């Protein structure tokens, strides 16, 4: 299996694990809310219920954002290589590997550190459309594109 495919599968697993954790948090909060409604402790009860509702809303928002990321990520085809940087590109630079996808942070795959970044990020915006040999500079740091998969 090619490195790009392994990177894609790793980050898809990361997204799915995060989604599962958020769904569990929401289920736990729903259960806590059901238990809280059985209580009749007055103001303390009202405050606890309001806090649970806020946590549920925050978790639902995070899950919704993650599902949008997963939808965008799943549209990428790791088997396609473009001559320039596009969404789905694995970019080898003088500063390491970058995977243009969604902002998912760093991972080490086959002893290679890879940073998944979004094309909307400041660096991502500068990289989109560049070809091997081109240079993107951000915060006085140069990224020389060595190859693109």
N, C-alpha and C positions, 0 to 999 in steps of 0.2 A: 504494500500500500504506500502511495506517495505521501510525502510529508504534508503537503497541503490538505490532503484528504484526512489525515490523522488530526491535523489542527482543527479542521472543520468539525469533525466528530467530537473532539474534546470540548470545544466551545458549545456545541449543541447540547452535550451532556451537562455542562455547567448551567446553561439556561434552564434545562428541564429540572435539574436538582433545585435551583432557586425557586422555580414555579411550584414544585412539590412542597418545599418548605413554607412558602407563603400560603399555599392552600391549607396546610396543616395548621398554621397560625390562625387563619380565618376560621377553621373548624373549631379550634380550641376557644377562640374568642366567642364564637356563636354559642358554644356549650356554656362558657362562663356567663354569658348574657342570659341564657335560659335559667341558670342557677340563681343569678342575681335578681331576676324578676320574681322569684319565689320568696325573696326576703322582704321584710317590711320594716326596715330600720330607718325610715324617714329620710332626712337630708343626706346622711351618709350613703344610703342606698341610691339616692338620686345622683350623687357625685360619682359613685362607682360605676353606675350605669352609663353616665355621660362619658366617662373616661373610656369605657369599653367601646362605646359607639365611635369615639374619635380614633381609637386604635384600629377598629374594623375599617373605618373609612380610609385611614392611611394605608393599611395592608391591601385593601381592594385597589387603591390607586397604584401601589407598587406592582401588584399582580397584573393590572391592566397594562401598565408600561412594559412590563416584562413580556407579556403576551404579544404586544406590538413588536418588540425587539425580536422575539422568536419568529414571528411572521416574516419580518424583513430578512432575518438570517436564513430561514428555510428557502427563500427565493434565490439564494446564492447557489451557484453550481461550481463545486470545487474542481470539477473535471475540465473547466474552461479556462484557458490562458489567453490573456489579451496582451497586445504589444505595448499598452500603456496602462497606468494605474486606473483601475475601476473598482467598484464594489466587488468583493470576492477575490481581489488580487492578494497574493502573498508576495511581499516586497522585501528583497534582501537589500539592506543599506549598509553603509560603513558603520552604523551604530546598532546593527542587529536586524532582526526580522520583524516586520509589521504585517498584520493581517487586516486588510481593509474590509470591515464588516459592520459590527456594532461595538460600542464601547463596553468591553468585557474584561479589560485589564490584562495582566501578564500571566503567562503559563509557560511551563517547561515541558517540551515534548521532544523525546529522543535527545535529551541533553542540550536542546536548543531553546533559548528563551525567545518567546514570541509575545508581542503586544497586539491585542485586538483593539482596533480603534475605528471610530465612525468617520465617515466622509464629511460629517458636519463639524468635527472637531477642528481646532485651528490647524493642527498638523495635517489632518486628513484633507482639509480644503486646499492646502498648498501642494499636496501630493497628487491629487486627482488630475489625470491627464498627462502626467510626466512619463518619460521613457527612461530606459537604462542610460546612465551617464548624466542625467539631469540632476540638479541640486535643488532641494527645498531648504529654506532657512527659517527657523523660528526661534525666538529668544536668543539670538546670536549662536545658535547651534545648527550646523550644516548636516543635512541628511543627503548623502550621495547615493543615488539608486544604482545598485550593482546589477540586479536582475529582477524580473517580474515573472511570477507563475500565475 
